[in-house]
């Protein structure tokens, strides 16, 4: 229940701050990344969204300066998704 309240509050906040062009999918990715380092595969499983959709959302968040991709030293085929300081600040304001 509290997750849905948080999500609706986040959408209202986006409208108030003129960031209403951020998709629900991108917002979901941002909020999951706020919990800690994520992979595309892990996000796809957690959110029930296919990997190409996660990648597009991550591209958008990266373009906004809210997300960064770091190489995964344990798996060279994978990248780790982390919020930037700007993304962390934004996510905290939503919580």
MODELLER restraints for C-alpha pairs under 7 A, 6 or more apart:
rsr = mdl.restraints
at = mdl.atoms
rsr.add(forms.Gaussian(group=physical.xy_distance, feature=features.Distance(at['CA:6:A'], at['CA:95:A']), mean=6.50, stdev=0.5))
rsr.add(forms.Gaussian(group=physical.xy_distance, feature=features.Distance(at['CA:10:A'], at['CA:94:A']), mean=5.15, stdev=0.5))
rsr.add(forms.Gaussian(group=physical.xy_distance, feature=features.Distance(at['CA:13:A'], at['CA:94:A']), mean=6.95, stdev=0.5))
rsr.add(forms.Gaussian(group=physical.xy_distance, feature=features.Distance(at['CA:14:A'], at['CA:20:A']), mean=5.02, stdev=0.5))
rsr.add(forms.Gaussian(group=physical.xy_distance, feature=features.Distance(at['CA:25:A'], at['CA:57:A']), mean=6.48, stdev=0.5))
rsr.add(forms.Gaussian(group=physical.xy_distance, feature=features.Distance(at['CA:26:A'], at['CA:57:A']), mean=4.61, stdev=0.5))
rsr.add(forms.Gaussian(group=physical.xy_distance, feature=features.Distance(at['CA:26:A'], at['CA:58:A']), mean=6.92, stdev=0.5))
rsr.add(forms.Gaussian(group=physical.xy_distance, feature=features.Distance(at['CA:26:A'], at['CA:61:A']), mean=6.82, stdev=0.5))
rsr.add(forms.Gaussian(group=physical.xy_distance, feature=features.Distance(at['CA:31:A'], at['CA:91:A']), mean=6.51, stdev=0.5))
rsr.add(forms.Gaussian(group=physical.xy_distance, feature=features.Distance(at['CA:33:A'], at['CA:81:A']), mean=6.99, stdev=0.5))
rsr.add(forms.Gaussian(group=physical.xy_distance, feature=features.Distance(at['CA:33:A'], at['CA:82:A']), mean=6.11, stdev=0.5))
rsr.add(forms.Gaussian(group=physical.xy_distance, feature=features.Distance(at['CA:33:A'], at['CA:83:A']), mean=6.29, stdev=0.5))
rsr.add(forms.Gaussian(group=physical.xy_distance, feature=features.Distance(at['CA:34:A'], at['CA:83:A']), mean=6.63, stdev=0.5))
rsr.add(forms.Gaussian(group=physical.xy_distance, feature=features.Distance(at['CA:34:A'], at['CA:88:A']), mean=6.52, stdev=0.5))
rsr.add(forms.Gaussian(group=physical.xy_distance, feature=features.Distance(at['CA:34:A'], at['CA:91:A']), mean=6.45, stdev=0.5))
rsr.add(forms.Gaussian(group=physical.xy_distance, feature=features.Distance(at['CA:36:A'], at['CA:82:A']), mean=6.95, stdev=0.5))
rsr.add(forms.Gaussian(group=physical.xy_distance, feature=features.Distance(at['CA:37:A'], at['CA:80:A']), mean=6.31, stdev=0.5))
rsr.add(forms.Gaussian(group=physical.xy_distance, feature=features.Distance(at['CA:37:A'], at['CA:81:A']), mean=5.71, stdev=0.5))
rsr.add(forms.Gaussian(group=physical.xy_distance, feature=features.Distance(at['CA:37:A'], at['CA:82:A']), mean=5.15, stdev=0.5))
rsr.add(forms.Gaussian(group=physical.xy_distance, feature=features.Distance(at['CA:38:A'], at['CA:80:A']), mean=5.70, stdev=0.5))
rsr.add(forms.Gaussian(group=physical.xy_distance, feature=features.Distance(at['CA:38:A'], at['CA:81:A']), mean=5.08, stdev=0.5))
rsr.add(forms.Gaussian(group=physical.xy_distance, feature=features.Distance(at['CA:38:A'], at['CA:82:A']), mean=6.73, stdev=0.5))
rsr.add(forms.Gaussian(group=physical.xy_distance, feature=features.Distance(at['CA:39:A'], at['CA:79:A']), mean=6.33, stdev=0.5))
rsr.add(forms.Gaussian(group=physical.xy_distance, feature=features.Distance(at['CA:39:A'], at['CA:80:A']), mean=5.08, stdev=0.5))
rsr.add(forms.Gaussian(group=physical.xy_distance, feature=features.Distance(at['CA:39:A'], at['CA:81:A']), mean=5.82, stdev=0.5))
rsr.add(forms.Gaussian(group=physical.xy_distance, feature=features.Distance(at['CA:40:A'], at['CA:51:A']), mean=6.18, stdev=0.5))
rsr.add(forms.Gaussian(group=physical.xy_distance, feature=features.Distance(at['CA:40:A'], at['CA:54:A']), mean=6.25, stdev=0.5))
rsr.add(forms.Gaussian(group=physical.xy_distance, feature=features.Distance(at['CA:40:A'], at['CA:55:A']), mean=6.82, stdev=0.5))
rsr.add(forms.Gaussian(group=physical.xy_distance, feature=features.Distance(at['CA:41:A'], at['CA:51:A']), mean=6.33, stdev=0.5))
rsr.add(forms.Gaussian(group=physical.xy_distance, feature=features.Distance(at['CA:44:A'], at['CA:50:A']), mean=5.46, stdev=0.5))
rsr.add(forms.Gaussian(group=physical.xy_distance, feature=features.Distance(at['CA:44:A'], at['CA:51:A']), mean=5.53, stdev=0.5))
rsr.add(forms.Gaussian(group=physical.xy_distance, feature=features.Distance(at['CA:44:A'], at['CA:54:A']), mean=6.46, stdev=0.5))
rsr.add(forms.Gaussian(group=physical.xy_distance, feature=features.Distance(at['CA:61:A'], at['CA:67:A']), mean=5.39, stdev=0.5))
rsr.add(forms.Gaussian(group=physical.xy_distance, feature=features.Distance(at['CA:62:A'], at['CA:68:A']), mean=5.79, stdev=0.5))
rsr.add(forms.Gaussian(group=physical.xy_distance, feature=features.Distance(at['CA:65:A'], at['CA:84:A']), mean=6.98, stdev=0.5))
rsr.add(forms.Gaussian(group=physical.xy_distance, feature=features.Distance(at['CA:65:A'], at['CA:86:A']), mean=6.80, stdev=0.5))
rsr.add(forms.Gaussian(group=physical.xy_distance, feature=features.Distance(at['CA:66:A'], at['CA:83:A']), mean=5.73, stdev=0.5))
rsr.add(forms.Gaussian(group=physical.xy_distance, feature=features.Distance(at['CA:66:A'], at['CA:84:A']), mean=5.27, stdev=0.5))
rsr.add(forms.Gaussian(group=physical.xy_distance, feature=features.Distance(at['CA:66:A'], at['CA:86:A']), mean=5.52, stdev=0.5))
rsr.add(forms.Gaussian(group=physical.xy_distance, feature=features.Distance(at['CA:66:A'], at['CA:87:A']), mean=3.82, stdev=0.5))
rsr.add(forms.Gaussian(group=physical.xy_distance, feature=features.Distance(at['CA:67:A'], at['CA:81:A']), mean=6.79, stdev=0.5))
rsr.add(forms.Gaussian(group=physical.xy_distance, feature=features.Distance(at['CA:67:A'], at['CA:82:A']), mean=5.71, stdev=0.5))
rsr.add(forms.Gaussian(group=physical.xy_distance, feature=features.Distance(at['CA:67:A'], at['CA:83:A']), mean=4.35, stdev=0.5))
rsr.add(forms.Gaussian(group=physical.xy_distance, feature=features.Distance(at['CA:67:A'], at['CA:84:A']), mean=5.22, stdev=0.5))
rsr.add(forms.Gaussian(group=physical.xy_distance, feature=features.Distance(at['CA:67:A'], at['CA:87:A']), mean=6.21, stdev=0.5))
rsr.add(forms.Gaussian(group=physical.xy_distance, feature=features.Distance(at['CA:68:A'], at['CA:81:A']), mean=5.92, stdev=0.5))
rsr.add(forms.Gaussian(group=physical.xy_distance, feature=features.Distance(at['CA:68:A'], at['CA:82:A']), mean=5.45, stdev=0.5))
rsr.add(forms.Gaussian(group=physical.xy_distance, feature=features.Distance(at['CA:68:A'], at['CA:83:A']), mean=6.07, stdev=0.5))
rsr.add(forms.Gaussian(group=physical.xy_distance, feature=features.Distance(at['CA:68:A'], at['CA:84:A']), mean=6.14, stdev=0.5))
rsr.add(forms.Gaussian(group=physical.xy_distance, feature=features.Distance(at['CA:69:A'], at['CA:79:A']), mean=6.06, stdev=0.5))
rsr.add(forms.Gaussian(group=physical.xy_distance, feature=features.Distance(at['CA:69:A'], at['CA:80:A']), mean=5.61, stdev=0.5))
rsr.add(forms.Gaussian(group=physical.xy_distance, feature=features.Distance(at['CA:69:A'], at['CA:81:A']), mean=4.89, stdev=0.5))
rsr.add(forms.Gaussian(group=physical.xy_distance, feature=features.Distance(at['CA:69:A'], at['CA:82:A']), mean=6.49, stdev=0.5))
rsr.add(forms.Gaussian(group=physical.xy_distance, feature=features.Distance(at['CA:70:A'], at['CA:79:A']), mean=5.57, stdev=0.5))
rsr.add(forms.Gaussian(group=physical.xy_distance, feature=features.Distance(at['CA:70:A'], at['CA:80:A']), mean=5.01, stdev=0.5))
rsr.add(forms.Gaussian(group=physical.xy_distance, feature=features.Distance(at['CA:70:A'], at['CA:81:A']), mean=6.42, stdev=0.5))
rsr.add(forms.Gaussian(group=physical.xy_distance, feature=features.Distance(at['CA:71:A'], at['CA:78:A']), mean=6.88, stdev=0.5))
rsr.add(forms.Gaussian(group=physical.xy_distance, feature=features.Distance(at['CA:71:A'], at['CA:79:A']), mean=4.76, stdev=0.5))
rsr.add(forms.Gaussian(group=physical.xy_distance, feature=features.Distance(at['CA:71:A'], at['CA:80:A']), mean=6.08, stdev=0.5))
rsr.add(forms.Gaussian(group=physical.xy_distance, feature=features.Distance(at['CA:72:A'], at['CA:78:A']), mean=5.68, stdev=0.5))
rsr.add(forms.Gaussian(group=physical.xy_distance, feature=features.Distance(at['CA:72:A'], at['CA:79:A']), mean=5.02, stdev=0.5))
rsr.add(forms.Gaussian(group=physical.xy_distance, feature=features.Distance(at['CA:72:A'], at['CA:80:A']), mean=5.74, stdev=0.5))
